[in-house]
Amino acid sequence: MKCPFCGAEDTSVVDSRVTEAGDAIRRRRRCLQCDKRFTTFETAELRLPQVIKSNGNREEFSPDKLREGFQRALHKRPVPTEYVDQAIQDVIKQVLAQGEREIPSRQIGEMVMQALKPLDKVAYIRFASVYKSFQDADDFRHVLLDLDT
């Protein structure tokens, strides 16, 4: 590991600990050249799958696009940011748990709908109306009936 202060390549690990969340290792390091200390974090690099769009095109999974979808559905809704962040992380974990190199966008949309349902009913209906391309009031009625079950 290169020292961020002097650029030397010789550093030693002084202490290693698992982070509170348990998803990374925190390492306290000391530069053998300038004697300064710094912290590094080691995490597993997980490759997110390609998304197969409804038209057959493929693109990289984008957590930013996922967040944007949540934000659009939850626009002006009273849902705390930490709940939204947790829901986004839950969807990403579900995508990773699939263990596939490709995932249909429809499957991600279903995961988002399931994450929105307990967060906010209005956001759920907003997302569903765009995701399922509602054409008339009957489409809304079906989703509203689904909310009651």
MOUR-V674648 format. One line per field, one symbol per residue. ss: DSSP state (H for helix, E for strand, C for the rest). A space follows every 50 residues. Layout:
ss->???
This chain:
ss->CCCCCCCCCCEEEEEEEECCCCCEEEEEEEECCCCCEEEEEEECCCCCCE EECCCCCEEECCHHHHHHHHHHHCCCCCCCHHHHHHHHHHHHHHHHHCCC CEEEHHHHHHHHHHHHHHHCHHHHHHHHHHHCCCCCHHHHHHHHHHHHC
